[in-house]
Amino acid sequence: CDQNVGEGMYSELATRTTTKELSHHECRVAEKRMKESMVSRCDKYQSAIAQATPPAFPTRPSAWTYDEVQKFITFAETYQSWATEYNASLEIAKQDCDESTRNHTAHRS
């Protein structure tokens, strides 16, 4: 009779241990995926910053003439268009990085 009680307790303990080990393993796998996602997304964000290619500033004229002002206005419009598009894509990349970082940090705690 005592042997049956011991075997039952051992079996229950083994099941609990296996369940906890499996749960821990699943948690570690999920954490690894989240870290990989975070690294990938934050690398894309850093790459977007490093690869910024704004239009080149024009040479400052020695004297401002009507034509020089018109050239500068054309440049300013081009620069504004580039900056607007670049900023939008950079914000998306930053949000992706921040979200992945938050998710990874929350999972770890």
N, C-alpha and C positions, 0 to 999 in steps of 0.2 A: 504494500500500500504506500509506504513512504517513497519507494522508488518511483511510482507513478506520479506522485505529487512533484518530485524533483524533476522528472522528465517534462512534465507540463510547464513548470516554471522555466526550465531551460529553453523549451520550444518558444514560449512567449517572449523571453528575453532575446533570443536569436532573431525572432521576427521583428521586434522593436528595433534592434540594432541594424538589421538589414534595411528596414524602412528609413531609418535616420541616415544611414550611409547613402542610400539611393537619393534621398532628398538633398543631401549635401552635394552629391555629385551633380545632380540636375541644377542646383543653384550655381555651382562653379562653372558649368557649361554655359549657362545663361549669362553669367558675369563676364566670361571670356568673349562671348558674342557682342555684348554691349561695349566692352572695352575696344574690340576691333572696330565696331561701328563708330565709336567716339574718335578713335585715332584717325580713321579714314575721313570722317567728316571735318575734323579739325585740320587735318592735312590739306584738304581741299580749300578750306578757308584761308589758311596761311599761304597756300599757293596762289590764290586769287589776289592776295595782297602783294606778294612778291612779283607777280607778273602784270601788275598794272602798267598799261602803256598809254598814257594820256598823249594827246596831240602835242607836238613840239611847239613851244612858245616862239612866236616870230621875233626876229631881231628888232630891237627898238630902233626906230628911225632917228636920225640926227635932228630932223625937223618933222613935225606933224603937219601933213598936208591932208587935203580931203581924201585922196586916194589911200594914204597910209591909214587914216581913220577907218575907211571902208574895209581895208584888209584886216585891220584889228577886229572890227565888228564881225566879219566873217569868221575869223579865228575864234572869237568869243562864243559865237553860236555853235561852232563845231565842238568846242571844249565843253560847253554846257550840255550838249547832247551826249557826249561821251561820259561826262560825269554823272548824268542822270541814270544812264543805263548801267554804268559800272557800279554806282552806289546801290541800285536795286539788286543786282546780282550778288554784291558783297553782303548786303543785309540778309539775303536768303541763306548764304553760306554761313554767316555768323549765327543766325538763328538755329540752323541745323547743328552746328558745333555746340552751341550752348545747350540745346535740348538733349543731345547725346550725352553731354557731360553731366547734366542734371540726372538723367535716367541712370547712368552708370553709378554716380555718387549715391543716389537713393537706393539702388540695389545692393550696394556694398554695406549700407548701414542697417 
